[in-house]
Amino acid sequence: MEQQPHIGRRNGATRRIAGCRMPDAPTRLRGRALAPVIVSGPYYPSCTSQPATGNLQIASWNVQIVCVRLCSFRRGGKLAAPKTTTTLQSVLAKRLTDWRMQAAPRISRADAAQAVGVTQHTVRRWEIGESNPPRTTIEKLLDLYGATAEEIAGFLAEVDQAKQPSWWASYPAEVLPRNLHRFLSLESAATVIRAFEPYMVPALLRTEDYARAALSACHPGIRAGLLGRHIDLLKERQRRILGTGPGTSRAAGATRPILWVVLDESALRRSVGGPQVMRRQIEHLLAMAKRPEIKIQIVPRHLGAYPGTESGPFHLFRFAEPELPDIVYRSSFDGGEYLHQKTSRHLQGFDTMCAVHAAPIRDTPAILEEITKEAWAR
C-alpha cells in the first residue's frame, strides 16, 4: 500500500498542519459520542477527523491551502453555524476602536481589558467585530475612553439597532447560505454598488423569467418550492435596493444607491430561457437604464481580451460611513470570497473597463436594441 505523505506531528495538545494550529477534536460532548467530521471545500482537500484517535486523514493532495479550522459543536454533535457580522456591527466595532485610540491619555488594549476584567484577545475580537460586548461593558469602556453620557446613550441605541434581526434572517440556508448573509448586508448598506458581469445579467437587474431560467440551469433538478423561495428572495432584494415591485425599499427622502454595471456583450447573447425571455430581459434593461441612479455599460464582443476577462464576476461596495473601507466580493462555485484589503486593483480595473473598453453609457440603448434585432428577433 502506498504510504501517504506525513502531514503533521503531535505537539502537546495541538497538531500542526501546513503552518496551521489545530486543537484536537473532542471525542464526546455532554456524554454523547461525536461522529467523524467531514471538512471539504475548494481551498482545502476533503478531510476526515476521527474523534476516536484525533488523527486527521487527508484524502486528496492537490491542494492550494491546507488549513482546517476546528468548528464549534452544538448538542448532538452538529456543527454550529458561523456568526455573521452585519455592516452596522462592523461600523460600531470600528467606532469603539476609534474611541480608545483617541482617548487622552491614550489607552491600550491591555488597559481596556483590565478595566472590564477580560483578556486583550477579547477586546481585540470586540474591535474587529468578531463578537459583541455586553451593554454594561460598553458603558464602562466608553466612560473609560472619555465619552459623555449623551454619546454613550447614542452609541447604545445603535448597538440595539444592530442586534435587530435582518430582513433576510428568515430564509433557510438552502436558499441563502450563511456566507451570503454578509453580501446582503453589504448590498443593503452600500451607497455605490459596482458590478462586473461577463457571463450573465446581474441579479438585481434580472426579470423573474430570466432568474428562473438561470437558477434552473445552474442548479439542475432544483425543487419547484425551493426555486420559488429563491425568486422571492431576489424580488425582495430588488424591491429594497432598487425600489422595483410593490412597496417601498427605503425611508422617504433616502437616496437609492448608485448601481454601476459593466456587462460583457456575450452575456446578452447567451440564451437563458429562450428568445422570448431574452427579449423581455433586454427590454427590462432598457427601462432600468433610463433611471438616473443606474448606469449600464456594455463591452463589445469584437473587443477580444480585456482586463475583466481574467478577473471573473465581482461586486465592489462603497459606503457612506467613513469607518468602512471599500469591500470586494468575488463570485465562485463555493459562494465567493470577500476582500477588505487590496481592493484598489479591482476599482482601478473597473474604472479602466468603463473608460477604455466598455461603450459609453449613452450608447447602451442602441447596443441593446441591436442585440435584440440580431440575436432575439421574433
N, C-alpha and C positions, 0 to 999 in steps of 0.2 A: 504494500500500500504506500502511495506517495506521501511523503512527510509534508505536513503543512508548515508554512513559514512561522517562525516564532514572532508573536505579536506583542508580547509584554512580559513583565515579571512581577512577582509579588513584592510589594514594598510596604510593610506594615499592613494597614487596613485598606490600602488602595492598590489599584493596578494602573500602570502607565501604558497607554496605548497611543502611539504616534503623537507623542507630545501632550496628550490629554490626561487629566487626572480623574479617575472614575471610582467612586466608592463601591464597595461590594454590594450587590443586590441583596435585599433582605429575603430570607427564605420563608418567614412566617409573618403574618400581620394579624394582630388580635386573635391569635390562636388558629388562624386559617393558613393552610399551605398555599403558596403562590405558584401559579403556573409559569412556565417559561415566558419570557417577554421577547417578542419579536420586534426588532428595530430595523426599518428599511427606509430607503429613500434614494434620490439621485446623487446625494452628496456623500453617502457612506454606503457600504455594502450591506446586504442582508445579514443580520446578526441574531444569534440566539443566546440569551443569558440564562444559564441553567442554575436555578436557585439552590439546588442540592449541593453543587460544588462551587458555585461562584465563578466558574470559568466562562470565558467569552469565546465562542467559536465563530469565526468569520468564514462565510461560505463562498464569497466572491472576492477576488483580489484586484479587479480592475477598478480601483477607487481613485477619486480625486482628493477626498478628505476623509480621514478615518478619525472621527471624533464623536463618541457616543455619550450623551448626557443622561444621567440617571433620572428617570421621571419619578414624580411623587405618586404614591399609591392611595387609592381610596379603599374603603371597606370592600372585601370580596376580591381584592387583587386587581381591580380595574384601574386603569391609568387615569390620573386626574388631568383635566383639561388645562392647558396653559393659560395664564392670566393675560388678558388683552388690555393694553393701556390705551385709553382714549386720547384724542388730541388735547382736550381740555386738561386731562390729568398730566400730560406732558408739559403743558404751559405752566400749571401750578407748581410742578416739581422744579422747573427752571426758575420760577419766581422765588421759591423757597431758598434755592441755592443763592440767588442774587441777594436776597435779604442778608444771608450770612456773610457773603463776600464783601458787602458794602457796609457792614456794621463797623462802628468806630468805638473802641479799638477793634481791629479785625478779630474774628472768632474762627478758630479752626474747627474741623470736623470732630477732632478729639474733644475740644471744649464743649461743642454742642452735644456730643454723645454723653459726656459726663453729666451735663446739666439735666438731662432727661432720663438717665440711667439705662442707656443702651450702648451697643458697640459702635465703633466707627463704621463698620461694614453696614450696619442697619441704617445709619444716617446716609451713607452713600446710596443705598437702594432707594431711600426716600427721594433723594435729589436727582436720580436718573429715572424715576417713575416706575421702578420695579415693584414697589409696594407703597401703601399709603399709611402715614402715621395717624394715630387716633386724634380726635379733636382736641382733647386736653393736652396732648403732646405738642400739637401745632400751636396752641395758645402759648405754651411755655417757651417754645422756640422763638416765636415772633416777638414775645416780650423780651427774651434774651437779646434778640437782634435789634431792639430799639423801636419796634413798631408801635404806633399809637393804638388806642382802643378802637378807634374808628377803622383803621387799616386792618386790624385783626378781625373785626366783625365782617368787613367786606371780603377778606380772604376766605373766612369760614363759609360765607354764603356761596362763594364759588366752589368750594370743596363739596358742599351739599349738592350743588348742581351737577358736579362731575360724577357723583355717585348715583345719579338717576339712571335707570335702565335706558339704553339706546333704543331707538325705534326698531332696529334690526335684531334685537336680542331674542325675539320670539321665533326666529327662523331656525329650524333644526340644522345640524351640521351637514346633513346630506344635501341641503340646499345652499347653505352658507358655511363653509369650513371656517374654523376658528382663525386661521391666518388671514382671512379676508375681512374679518370684522374691522381690522385696523384700516384696510383700504376704504371701507365705507366711512370710517371716522375721518380720515384724511379728505375724502371727497366732499363730505358734508361741511368741513371747516374751511376748505380752501377758497381763496379769492380768485386765483387763477389756476386753471387746470389745462396743462398742455398734454396732448396725446399724439403719439405717432403710431399708426396702424398700417403695416404693409400688407396684411392678409385679408382683413375683414373690416366691416364698418364698426366703429367703436360702440360699445353697449349703450351709452347714453343717447346715441343718435339712431338706434335701430327701431324699425317698426316691429309690431308684435309678430307678424308673419315671418319676417326675416329672422327675428330672435328664435322663434320656434324651430325654423328650419336649421339654423346654426346649431342650436343645442342638440337637436336630434342627430345631426351629422357628427358632432364632436363627441356625443355620448350615445352610441348605438344601443338600442334596447332600453332606453330610459322610460320609466313608467309614466303613464299619462298624468297621474296625480302629481308626481314629482316634477314633471315638466311644467305643469300649471303653477306650482309654487315658485319655480324659477322665474316664470313670466311675471307673476305677482310682485316678486322682489324687484325685478327690473323696472316695472311700471312705477313702483313706489319710489325708486331712485330717480327716475326721470321726473316724476311729479315734484319731488323735494328739491332737486338740484336745478332743473330747467323750467319747472312750472308747467309741464305738459300734462294733459289729462285733467280730470276734475279735482277741485280743491286747490289750496294754496300751499306753497312749499316753505315760504319764509315770512317773517313778520312784515306787516305793512311798512313800506318805505325802505326795507332792506334791499341791498344791491345783490343781484344774482352774480355768481362767479363768471368770469370770462372763460369760455371753453374754446381753446385754440387747437384745432385738429389738423394734422398733416396725414393725408391718405395717399397711398400708392394707387395709381390708376388701375393696376391689376386687381386690386381688391373690389373694385366696382364692376369689373368684367368677369369676375369669378361667380359662377352661378350658385346661388344659395336659395333654394326653394323654387327655382324655375323663373322664366321670363316675367311672368305677372308679378311675382313677389319682388323681383329686382326693379321692375318699373316703378312700383309703389314705393320701394325704398329710396330710389333716386328722387322721386317726387317729394318725398319727405325731407331729404337732404336739401333740395332746392328751397323748400319752405323754411327750414331751420336756418339756412344760410342768410336769410333776409333779416334775422334778428341781430341787433347791434352787438350783443354780448357773445355771439357765436361766430367764430372765424374758421372757415374750412379752406384749406389749400390742397391741391392735388399735384402729385409728382407725375409728370407724363411718362408713359410706358416706354417711349423711344429714348429716354434718357440713359438707360443702361444702369450701371452700378453707381451708387452714391453712398454717402456715409451711413444712411439708415439701413442699407441692405445688410450690414454686418451686425447691427445692434439688436434687431428684432423689436417687437412692440414694447412701448414703455409709456408710463404716465409720469409727469413731473408736477408736483403740487407746490403752490406758493401760498403763504398765509399772511393775514394782516398783523398777527401777533409777532412782535419782534423777537420773542423768545423761541420761535420755531424757525428753523432753517428750511430751505427747500428740501423736499423728500422725493426720491425717485422710486417708483415701483416698476420692476421689470417682470413681465409675464413669462411663465414657463409651465411645463407639464405638472410640476409639483405644487403649483399655486403661486409661484413667483417669489421675489425677494425685495426687501426694502433697503434702500441706500440712503444713509444720512450724511455721509461724507463723500467727497469727490463727485458731487452732483454737478459741478460746473461743466464737466465734459459732456454730460447729457444736454445741459442747457445750451452750450455752445453748438453742439451738433444739431439740436432742434432749430436754433436760430439760423444756422448755416443752411439747413434744408429749406427754411422759409424764405430766406433772402436769395439763395443761389439756385436751388434745384427745383423747388415747387413753383407752379404757376402762381401769379399774383391772385389775391383774393377776388379782385374784380372779374377775373376770368373764370371763376368757379362755375357760375350758372351756365355759361356757354359750353364748358367742358362736360358738365353733367348731361346737358341736352344732347350733345354729340354722342356721348357714350350710349344713351338711351336709344338713339336712332340706329347706331351701328351694331350694338350688341343685343338690345332687348326690344327691337321693333316688333309690332304685332304681326 
